[in-house]
C-alpha cells in the first residue's frame, strides 16, 4: 500500500527527477507516469532513483494491456523496484482524481498492488528466459542451464 505521486511537468518520467521522496515505515511512495517518449526501463530507473517503491506506467493508447509486455531495453539488469502497466482509462481516472484532490483527500487515498505468481495445481512450474541474443553471457547461461532443464522437465 502506498501514496501516489505524479509529476505534471514530466508526465513521461523520461528525465531524472530532482525531488527525492521520503520513504518511511508509514509512507510507501508509488509513482504514476505515462507511457511514451522513452523506454520502460528509463522511466522505472528514474522513479527508483528518487525512492519510489512501485512504478505505475499508464498506457498512452486505448488497448487491452493484459497482453502488453514492459520489455527491457537491455539496460534494466539493476532495477530493484516492481513496476506495472495499467490501462489508459484507469490511469486517467487516477490522474484526474489527484489533480482535483484536496490535502485531506490525498491523506485518505490508499492504493494497493500485489504481484502474485499463480500456483500450479499440477506441481509443474512454467518458466521463460528472456535475454538479448547478442549477449554471450545469456547464451552461456542457456547452455549451462540445459542440463537442469532436462532434469526439471516432466
VEXFIVO-166568 format. One line per 2 residues: number of its first residue (from 1); their letters; for each residue z, x, y of N, C-alpha, C, O, CB. Coordinates in Angstrom, 2 decimals. Atoms other than C-alpha are relative to their C-alpha. Glycine has a CB too. Layout:
# residues N
NUM> A> Z X Y Z X Y Z X Y Z X Y Z X Y | ...
This chain:
# residues 154
1> XX> 0.00 0.85 -1.17 0.00 0.00 0.00 0.00 0.90 1.23 0.57 1.99 1.23 1.22 -0.97 0.00 | 0.06 -0.84 -1.18 -0.70 1.27 3.44 -0.45 -0.72 1.25 -0.83 -1.90 1.21 -0.89 1.14 -0.25
3> XX> 0.42 0.49 -1.30 -1.53 0.78 7.09 -1.44 0.45 0.25 -1.79 1.62 0.03 0.95 0.51 1.14 | 1.42 -0.29 -0.22 -5.22 0.60 8.03 -0.21 0.60 1.39 0.37 0.16 2.38 -0.83 -1.29 -0.15
5> XX> 0.43 -0.61 -1.25 -6.72 2.84 10.71 -1.51 -0.08 0.07 -2.20 -0.08 -0.95 0.49 1.47 0.11 | 1.44 0.07 -0.22 -10.19 2.63 12.22 -0.29 0.62 1.36 0.40 0.31 2.34 -0.53 -1.47 -0.08
7> XX> 0.35 -0.67 -1.26 -11.82 4.79 14.93 -1.30 -0.58 0.53 -2.38 -0.31 -0.01 -0.13 1.54 -0.20 | 1.18 0.64 -0.58 -14.22 2.77 17.09 -0.98 1.02 0.59 -2.18 0.76 0.66 0.41 -0.99 1.08
9> XX> 0.85 -1.01 -0.61 -15.53 5.98 18.72 -0.84 0.74 -1.05 -1.92 1.24 -0.73 0.85 1.01 0.78 | 0.76 -0.63 1.08 -16.67 7.42 15.37 0.09 -0.90 -1.21 0.77 -0.57 -2.19 0.53 1.45 -0.32
11> XX> -0.12 0.99 1.08 -17.13 4.41 13.13 -0.57 0.50 -1.32 -0.29 -0.09 -2.37 -0.69 -1.28 0.40 | 0.56 -0.53 1.24 -19.06 6.51 10.59 0.77 1.20 -0.54 0.44 1.70 -1.61 -1.43 0.39 0.22
13> XX> -0.86 -1.11 0.43 -16.41 9.28 10.34 -0.78 1.25 -0.37 -0.43 1.97 -1.30 0.84 -0.42 -1.20 | 0.83 -1.17 0.28 -19.09 11.96 10.43 0.45 1.24 0.76 0.02 2.35 0.44 -1.43 -0.29 0.34
15> XX> -0.52 -1.13 -0.78 -17.27 14.17 12.95 1.46 0.21 -0.37 2.15 -0.74 -0.74 -0.17 -0.24 1.53 | -1.41 -0.26 0.26 -13.93 15.87 12.43 0.85 -0.73 1.02 0.52 -0.76 2.21 0.30 1.52 0.03
17> XX> -0.90 0.74 -0.88 -11.08 13.82 13.87 1.00 0.96 0.63 1.36 1.98 0.04 0.73 -1.10 -0.78 | -1.03 -0.80 -0.64 -8.59 15.25 16.35 1.30 -0.79 0.12 2.11 -0.53 1.01 -0.46 0.46 1.38
19> XX> -1.18 0.87 -0.04 -5.92 12.64 15.60 0.72 0.01 -1.34 0.49 -0.88 -2.16 -0.40 -1.43 0.38 | -0.71 0.01 1.29 -3.62 13.61 12.73 0.85 -1.25 -0.13 1.47 -1.71 0.83 0.88 1.26 -0.13
21> XX> -0.79 1.20 0.28 -1.96 10.61 11.12 1.32 0.42 -0.64 1.37 1.36 -1.43 -0.78 -0.98 -0.91 | -1.31 -0.26 0.59 1.72 10.58 10.23 0.09 -0.71 -1.34 -0.02 -1.94 -1.41 1.15 -0.45 0.94
23> XX> -0.16 0.57 1.33 2.16 10.07 6.53 1.45 0.16 -0.39 1.94 1.28 -0.56 -0.95 0.68 -1.05 | -1.41 -0.03 0.34 5.72 9.14 5.66 0.21 -0.79 -1.28 -0.72 -1.33 -1.86 0.87 -0.55 1.14
25> XX> -0.33 0.78 1.19 7.52 7.52 2.77 -0.28 -1.48 0.22 -0.61 -2.20 -0.72 1.46 0.22 -0.38 | 0.19 1.41 -0.31 7.20 4.17 4.55 -1.42 -0.34 0.42 -1.85 -1.49 0.28 0.95 -0.40 1.09
27> XX> 1.33 0.28 -0.52 3.71 4.52 6.00 -1.03 0.87 -0.70 -1.00 2.09 -0.60 -0.06 0.24 1.52 | 1.10 -0.69 0.66 0.68 5.44 3.92 -1.28 -0.38 0.75 -1.65 -1.55 0.76 -0.09 -0.37 -1.53
29> XX> 1.20 0.34 -0.77 -2.47 5.69 6.06 -1.24 -0.21 -0.86 -1.62 0.64 -1.66 -0.27 1.08 1.00 | 1.32 0.30 0.55 -5.65 4.02 4.84 -0.96 0.11 1.19 -0.54 -0.06 2.34 -0.06 -1.44 -0.70
31> XX> 0.95 -0.16 -1.10 -8.81 4.57 6.88 -1.30 -0.69 -0.34 -1.85 -0.51 -1.42 -0.24 1.49 0.32 | 1.28 0.69 0.13 -11.89 2.38 7.35 -1.08 0.78 0.71 -0.88 1.29 1.81 0.08 -1.43 0.56
33> XX> 1.17 -0.59 -0.63 -15.28 3.85 8.07 -1.24 -0.73 -0.50 -1.19 -1.42 -1.52 -0.09 1.53 -0.29 | 1.23 0.68 0.36 -18.84 2.60 7.90 -0.95 0.99 -0.68 -1.00 2.16 -0.31 -0.68 -0.63 1.24
35> XX> 0.98 -0.82 0.72 -21.49 3.94 5.51 -1.16 0.36 0.94 -1.55 -0.45 1.78 -0.53 -0.75 -1.26 | 1.19 -0.42 -0.74 -24.37 5.91 7.03 0.23 1.24 0.83 1.37 1.61 1.10 -0.46 -1.12 0.90
37> XX> 0.06 -1.17 -0.88 -25.27 8.97 9.15 0.48 1.31 -0.61 0.11 2.36 -0.10 0.80 -0.28 1.21 | -0.40 -1.22 0.70 -23.60 11.49 6.78 0.40 -0.39 -1.42 0.42 -1.58 -1.75 1.17 0.75 0.74
39> XX> -0.30 0.27 1.41 -22.59 11.81 3.14 1.40 -0.61 -0.18 2.26 -0.50 0.69 -0.11 1.28 -0.81 | -1.31 0.53 0.35 -19.69 10.05 1.47 1.03 1.13 0.00 2.16 0.95 0.47 -0.03 -0.71 -1.37
41> XX> -0.92 -1.13 0.08 -18.12 13.46 0.86 0.47 0.42 1.40 1.66 0.64 1.61 -0.67 1.20 -0.71 | -0.37 -0.40 -1.36 -18.20 14.37 4.56 0.98 -1.00 0.61 1.96 -0.60 1.25 -1.26 0.11 0.89
43> XX> -0.89 1.03 -0.52 -16.58 11.07 5.51 1.41 0.14 -0.59 2.40 0.16 0.14 -0.56 -1.40 -0.30 | -1.29 -0.06 0.68 -13.81 11.38 2.92 0.72 1.30 0.35 1.94 1.30 0.54 -0.19 -0.11 -1.53
45> XX> -0.63 -1.27 -0.37 -13.19 15.05 3.74 0.59 -0.09 1.41 1.71 0.38 1.64 -1.03 1.16 -0.08 | -0.52 0.16 -1.36 -12.81 14.20 7.45 1.26 -0.86 0.01 2.19 -0.58 0.76 -1.07 -0.63 0.92
47> XX> -1.19 0.84 0.09 -10.34 11.46 6.54 1.16 0.76 -0.63 2.29 0.69 -0.15 -0.31 -1.27 -0.81 | -1.05 -0.76 0.69 -8.41 13.70 4.16 0.62 1.03 0.94 1.83 1.25 0.91 -0.57 0.70 -1.25
49> XX> -0.48 -1.06 -0.89 -8.12 16.42 6.82 1.00 -0.50 1.05 1.74 0.31 1.61 -1.16 0.64 0.70 | -0.97 0.52 -0.96 -6.12 14.10 9.10 1.18 -0.70 -0.67 2.01 -1.30 0.00 -0.68 -0.97 0.96
51> XX> -1.15 0.54 0.71 -3.71 12.94 6.38 -0.17 -1.38 -0.59 0.82 -2.01 -0.97 1.13 -0.02 0.90 | 0.24 1.32 0.59 -5.35 9.75 5.12 0.29 0.05 -1.50 -0.01 1.03 -2.17 -1.46 -0.46 0.27
53> XX> -0.32 0.08 1.43 -4.16 8.64 1.68 -1.13 -0.63 -0.80 -1.36 -0.25 -1.95 1.28 -0.79 -0.20 | 1.10 0.69 0.67 -7.09 6.34 0.80 -1.11 -0.23 1.02 -0.87 -0.79 2.09 0.47 -1.35 -0.64
55> XX> 1.15 0.24 -0.85 -10.57 6.30 2.35 -0.76 -1.23 -0.45 -1.05 -1.39 -1.64 -0.93 1.21 0.00 | 0.74 1.23 0.31 -12.39 2.97 2.54 -1.29 0.03 0.80 -1.28 0.01 2.03 0.85 -1.29 0.34
57> XX> 1.31 -0.03 -0.63 -16.12 3.07 3.25 -0.59 -1.41 -0.10 -0.63 -2.01 -1.17 -0.96 1.07 -0.67 | 0.58 1.34 -0.06 -17.74 -0.19 4.36 -1.52 0.14 -0.09 -2.12 0.90 0.66 0.42 -0.74 1.32
59> XX> 1.46 -0.06 0.16 -21.32 -0.73 3.19 -0.68 -0.44 1.29 -0.18 -1.33 1.99 -0.46 -0.88 -1.19 | 0.72 0.34 -1.23 -23.85 -0.89 6.02 -1.15 -0.97 -0.24 -1.91 -1.26 0.68 -0.53 1.26 0.65
61> XX> 0.99 1.03 0.30 -26.12 -3.39 4.26 0.67 -1.08 -0.84 1.71 -0.84 -1.45 -1.24 0.59 -0.74 | -0.54 1.09 0.81 -25.51 -6.73 2.59 -0.58 0.15 -1.40 -1.75 -0.13 -1.64 -0.35 -1.41 0.62
63> XX> 0.42 -0.20 1.39 -25.66 -5.94 -1.11 1.25 -0.04 -0.89 2.37 0.03 -0.40 -0.76 1.35 -0.18 | -1.10 -0.03 0.95 -23.54 -6.07 -4.24 0.39 1.47 -0.21 -0.37 2.23 -0.81 -0.41 -0.68 -1.36
65> XX> -0.42 -1.40 0.07 -21.56 -2.81 -4.03 0.57 0.40 -1.35 0.89 1.57 -1.57 1.01 0.28 1.07 | -0.60 -0.34 1.30 -20.24 -3.03 -7.59 -0.87 0.98 -0.79 -0.38 1.63 -1.72 0.23 -1.26 -0.82
67> XX> 0.88 -0.92 0.70 -23.27 -1.02 -8.74 -0.42 1.20 0.85 -1.31 1.95 0.46 -1.23 -0.73 -0.48 | 0.32 -1.13 -0.88 -23.38 1.48 -5.85 1.00 1.11 -0.26 2.21 0.89 -0.26 0.03 -0.43 1.50
69> XX> -0.86 -1.16 0.24 -22.02 4.95 -6.57 0.16 0.81 1.28 -0.82 1.08 1.98 -0.57 0.87 -1.13 | -0.26 -0.91 -1.12 -20.38 7.04 -3.88 -0.21 1.40 -0.55 0.73 2.02 -1.06 1.47 -0.19 0.60
71> XX> 0.36 -1.26 0.66 -22.16 10.19 -5.00 0.48 1.22 0.76 0.71 1.19 1.97 -1.50 0.07 -0.18 | -0.41 -1.30 -0.53 -21.13 13.78 -4.46 -1.24 0.70 0.53 -2.29 0.69 -0.11 0.72 0.87 -1.10
73> XX> 1.12 -0.75 -0.58 -23.37 15.84 -2.19 -0.01 1.45 -0.45 -0.79 2.25 0.06 0.06 -0.06 1.50 | -0.08 -1.36 0.50 -22.44 18.98 -4.10 1.14 0.79 0.62 1.40 1.92 0.20 -1.28 0.71 0.24
75> XX> -1.10 -0.71 -0.67 -19.50 19.90 -1.82 1.33 -0.71 -0.17 2.31 -0.37 0.49 -0.31 0.15 1.47 | -1.21 0.83 0.11 -16.90 17.38 -2.98 1.04 0.48 -0.97 1.99 -0.25 -1.25 -0.39 -1.35 -0.37
77> XX> -0.92 -0.49 1.01 -15.09 19.55 -5.50 1.46 0.06 0.41 2.33 -0.09 -0.44 -0.42 1.33 -0.42 | -1.38 -0.14 -0.43 -11.95 19.96 -3.39 0.65 -1.25 0.53 1.81 -1.20 0.95 0.07 1.03 1.01
79> XX> -0.56 1.25 -0.53 -11.43 16.35 -2.32 1.15 -0.45 -0.89 1.04 -0.45 -2.11 -1.10 -1.11 0.09 | -1.18 0.38 0.76 -7.98 15.14 -3.33 0.43 -1.45 0.21 1.37 -1.91 -0.44 1.14 0.91 0.35
81> XX> -0.42 1.38 -0.22 -7.78 11.58 -2.00 -1.00 -0.96 -0.63 -2.19 -0.66 -0.72 0.14 -0.29 1.52 | 0.92 0.99 0.54 -9.22 8.47 -3.61 -0.76 -0.69 1.14 -0.28 -0.75 2.28 0.75 -1.04 -0.85
83> XX> 0.79 0.75 -0.97 -11.93 6.53 -1.83 -0.74 -1.10 -0.72 -0.92 -1.06 -1.94 -0.98 0.92 0.78 | 0.71 1.14 0.59 -13.81 3.32 -2.38 -1.03 -0.53 0.98 -0.93 -0.30 2.19 0.98 -1.12 -0.40
85> XX> 1.02 0.67 -0.79 -16.83 1.42 -1.14 0.25 -1.49 -0.10 0.38 -2.03 -1.21 -1.45 0.38 -0.47 | -0.15 1.46 0.00 -16.38 -2.22 -0.09 -1.21 -0.61 0.66 -1.94 0.07 1.39 1.31 -0.44 0.72
87> XX> 1.14 0.70 -0.55 -18.97 -4.80 0.88 0.08 -0.17 1.51 1.16 -0.17 2.09 -0.13 -1.35 -0.65 | 0.06 0.12 -1.46 -20.11 -5.23 4.46 0.72 -1.25 0.51 1.34 -1.21 1.57 -1.45 -0.01 0.47
89> XX> -0.65 1.26 -0.43 -18.83 -8.82 4.67 1.52 0.17 0.06 2.16 -0.23 1.03 -0.36 -1.15 -0.97 | -1.44 -0.23 0.02 -15.29 -7.82 3.66 0.41 1.01 1.05 1.44 0.85 1.71 0.44 0.48 -1.39
91> XX> -0.30 -1.02 -1.00 -15.38 -4.75 5.88 -0.03 -0.55 1.41 0.82 -0.20 2.23 -0.98 1.13 -0.12 | 0.09 0.60 -1.35 -16.46 -6.75 8.92 1.23 -0.86 0.29 1.70 -0.91 1.42 -1.28 -0.84 0.13
93> XX> -1.21 0.80 -0.19 -13.52 -9.10 8.37 1.18 0.89 0.38 1.95 0.55 1.29 0.32 -0.79 -1.28 | -1.11 -0.91 -0.30 -11.08 -6.18 8.36 -0.12 0.59 1.40 0.87 0.66 2.13 0.04 1.11 -1.03
95> XX> 0.20 -0.58 -1.33 -12.60 -4.57 11.47 0.24 -1.04 1.08 0.88 -0.74 2.09 -1.42 0.58 0.13 | -0.22 1.08 -0.97 -12.63 -7.90 13.32 1.49 -0.29 0.14 1.99 -0.46 1.25 -0.77 -1.28 -0.42
97> XX> -1.43 0.28 -0.05 -9.01 -8.53 12.39 0.73 1.11 0.74 1.59 0.84 1.57 0.57 -0.16 -1.43 | -0.64 -1.12 -0.68 -7.99 -5.04 13.51 -0.28 -0.02 1.50 0.60 0.31 2.30 -0.48 1.33 -0.60
99> XX> 0.38 0.04 -1.42 -9.86 -5.47 16.81 0.77 -1.05 0.78 1.06 -0.87 1.96 -1.48 -0.26 0.14 | -0.67 1.11 -0.67 -8.09 -8.73 17.61 1.51 -0.04 -0.24 2.20 -0.91 0.30 -0.59 -1.30 -0.46
101> XX> -1.42 0.05 0.39 -4.65 -7.90 16.21 0.91 0.53 1.08 0.58 1.48 1.79 0.22 0.80 -1.27 | -1.04 -0.49 -0.90 -1.56 -7.51 18.31 0.83 1.04 -0.77 0.64 1.21 -1.97 0.91 -1.17 0.52
103> XX> -0.88 -0.97 0.67 1.06 -4.83 17.55 0.84 -0.67 -1.07 1.08 -0.09 -2.13 0.91 0.69 1.03 | -0.77 0.73 1.01 3.12 -7.48 15.73 -0.84 -0.29 -1.24 -0.36 -0.18 -2.37 0.54 -1.31 0.60
105> XX> 0.90 0.27 1.13 0.12 -8.41 13.60 -0.21 1.27 -0.82 -0.20 1.22 -2.05 -1.35 -0.54 0.50 | 0.23 -1.26 0.71 -0.52 -4.74 12.76 1.19 0.39 -0.84 1.03 0.98 -1.92 -0.32 1.10 0.99
107> XX> -1.22 -0.32 0.75 3.07 -4.35 11.65 0.12 -0.86 -1.25 0.82 -0.49 -2.19 1.23 -0.18 0.89 | -0.13 0.91 1.13 2.65 -7.27 9.25 -1.12 0.16 -1.04 -0.97 -0.29 -2.17 0.01 -1.42 0.51
109> XX> 1.11 -0.16 0.93 -0.68 -6.33 7.66 0.30 1.11 -1.00 0.68 2.21 -0.62 -1.29 0.30 0.75 | -0.14 -0.99 1.06 -0.41 -4.54 4.34 -1.23 -0.14 -0.88 -1.61 -1.24 -1.28 1.33 -0.20 -0.81
111> XX> 1.15 0.01 0.91 -3.39 -3.58 2.26 0.40 0.77 -1.25 1.13 1.76 -1.17 -1.28 0.63 0.67 | -0.36 -0.65 1.24 -3.09 -2.61 -1.36 -1.27 0.25 -0.81 -2.15 -0.61 -0.89 1.02 -0.86 -0.80
113> XX> 1.12 -0.28 0.89 -5.56 -0.92 -3.65 0.54 0.62 -1.27 1.63 1.21 -1.28 -1.06 0.93 0.68 | -0.43 -0.53 1.28 -5.35 0.10 -7.25 -1.24 0.54 -0.71 -2.27 -0.12 -0.78 0.73 -1.09 -0.85
115> XX> 1.09 -0.60 0.76 -7.56 2.44 -9.23 0.41 -0.04 -1.46 1.35 0.64 -1.87 -0.30 1.47 0.48 | -0.40 0.25 1.38 -7.45 1.35 -12.85 -1.13 0.38 -0.94 -2.30 0.04 -0.72 0.40 -1.47 -0.20
117> XX> 0.96 -0.27 1.08 -9.18 2.69 -15.91 0.16 -1.11 -1.02 1.28 -1.37 -1.46 0.23 1.42 -0.65 | -0.14 1.07 1.00 -9.96 -0.14 -18.31 0.47 0.55 -1.34 0.08 1.64 -1.76 -1.34 -0.74 -0.17
119> XX> -0.53 -0.40 1.30 -8.12 0.03 -21.60 -1.02 -0.33 -1.08 -1.54 -1.44 -1.15 1.35 -0.72 -0.29 | 0.95 0.21 1.10 -10.36 0.47 -24.61 0.74 -0.60 -1.19 1.61 0.05 -1.78 -0.69 1.34 -0.40
121> XX> -0.69 0.68 1.09 -9.26 -2.03 -27.24 -0.30 0.64 -1.35 0.50 0.51 -2.28 -0.39 -1.46 -0.03 | 0.36 -0.61 1.27 -11.04 -0.11 -29.98 0.43 1.47 -0.09 0.00 2.19 -0.98 -1.48 -0.10 -0.21
123> XX> -0.51 -1.37 -0.05 -9.25 3.16 -29.09 -1.10 1.05 0.17 -0.92 2.21 -0.21 0.79 0.30 -1.25 | 1.09 -0.93 -0.29 -12.56 4.73 -28.08 -0.09 0.16 1.50 -0.17 -0.81 2.25 -1.35 -0.50 -0.60
125> XX> 0.09 -0.29 -1.42 -12.73 6.42 -24.72 -1.43 0.40 0.32 -1.98 1.33 -0.27 0.99 1.13 0.41 | 1.33 -0.36 -0.47 -16.09 6.46 -22.99 0.14 0.95 1.17 1.04 0.77 1.99 -0.81 -1.24 0.40
127> XX> -0.04 -0.92 -1.12 -16.75 9.32 -20.61 -1.41 0.43 0.37 -2.32 0.46 -0.46 0.88 1.21 -0.33 | 1.26 -0.51 -0.53 -19.57 10.60 -18.46 0.32 1.28 0.75 1.38 1.40 1.36 -0.71 -1.04 0.92
129> XX> -0.11 -1.20 -0.82 -20.05 14.01 -16.92 -1.09 -0.07 1.06 -2.26 -0.31 0.75 -0.12 1.30 -0.85 | 0.94 -0.05 -1.11 -21.69 14.21 -13.52 -0.02 1.43 0.50 1.03 2.03 0.74 0.39 -1.00 1.14
131> XX> 0.10 -1.38 -0.45 -22.97 17.56 -12.42 -1.32 0.21 0.72 -2.22 -0.63 0.67 0.14 0.97 -1.18 | 1.23 -0.40 -0.66 -25.61 19.29 -10.38 -0.77 0.87 -0.98 -0.24 1.86 -1.48 0.27 0.75 1.35
133> XX> 0.77 -0.71 1.02 -28.38 20.51 -12.66 -0.25 1.46 0.37 -0.55 2.27 -0.51 -1.32 -0.71 -0.23 | 0.22 -1.38 -0.41 -28.75 23.69 -10.63 1.25 0.87 -0.14 1.22 2.06 0.16 -0.48 0.04 1.44
135> XX> -1.26 -0.74 0.14 -25.14 24.71 -11.38 0.09 0.62 -1.39 0.16 -0.09 -2.39 1.20 -0.93 0.25 | -0.15 -0.70 1.28 -24.89 27.36 -14.10 1.36 -0.28 -0.62 1.49 -0.36 -1.84 -0.20 1.50 0.17
137> XX> -1.34 0.29 0.51 -21.16 26.65 -14.39 0.04 -1.34 -0.71 0.68 -1.48 -1.75 1.02 0.02 1.14 | 0.03 1.32 0.63 -21.85 23.00 -15.18 -0.72 0.06 -1.35 -0.27 -0.54 -2.32 -0.68 -1.03 0.92
139> XX> 0.73 -0.13 1.26 -24.39 23.91 -17.84 0.82 0.76 -1.04 0.81 0.40 -2.21 -1.34 0.71 0.23 | -0.89 -0.73 0.91 -21.97 26.45 -19.36 1.09 -0.92 -0.54 1.41 -0.89 -1.73 0.63 1.21 0.70
141> XX> -1.04 0.92 0.42 -19.26 23.79 -19.43 -0.53 -0.96 -1.06 0.13 -1.19 -2.08 0.54 -0.79 1.20 | 0.56 0.95 0.97 -21.53 21.32 -21.23 -0.23 0.65 -1.36 0.02 0.04 -2.40 -1.30 -0.58 0.53
143> XX> 0.19 -0.71 1.26 -22.43 23.91 -23.84 1.33 0.23 -0.71 1.45 0.02 -1.92 -0.72 1.34 0.24 | -1.32 -0.25 0.58 -18.77 24.81 -24.38 0.66 -1.30 -0.48 1.37 -1.29 -1.49 0.89 0.68 1.02
145> XX> -0.64 1.26 0.34 -17.70 21.16 -24.49 -0.65 -0.67 -1.22 -0.03 -1.53 -1.85 -0.06 -0.95 1.18 | 0.75 0.65 1.08 -20.30 20.22 -27.13 0.80 -0.04 -1.30 0.76 -1.04 -2.02 -1.32 0.71 -0.23
147> XX> -0.77 -0.01 1.24 -18.01 21.28 -29.99 1.12 -1.04 0.01 1.43 -1.64 -1.02 0.59 1.39 -0.24 | -1.04 1.02 -0.10 -15.25 18.99 -28.71 -0.59 -1.40 -0.01 0.01 -2.33 -0.55 0.82 0.21 1.27
149> XX> 0.69 1.28 0.00 -17.69 16.17 -28.13 -0.29 -0.46 -1.42 -0.13 -1.63 -1.75 -1.29 0.09 0.82 | 0.28 0.34 1.41 -18.69 16.28 -31.79 1.27 -0.43 -0.72 1.22 -1.31 -1.57 -0.63 1.19 -0.73
151> XX> -1.28 0.36 0.60 -15.01 16.10 -32.77 0.45 -1.38 0.47 0.99 -2.17 -0.31 1.06 1.04 0.33 | -0.46 1.26 -0.58 -14.31 13.17 -30.43 -0.92 -1.17 -0.35 -0.46 -2.31 -0.37 0.12 0.12 1.50
153> XX> 0.96 1.08 0.26 -17.44 11.18 -31.29 0.33 -0.68 -1.34 0.69 -0.02 -2.31 -1.46 0.55 -0.02 | -0.31 0.72 1.24 -16.92 8.44 -33.89 -1.04 0.25 -1.08 -0.92 -0.29 -2.18 0.10 -1.49 0.27
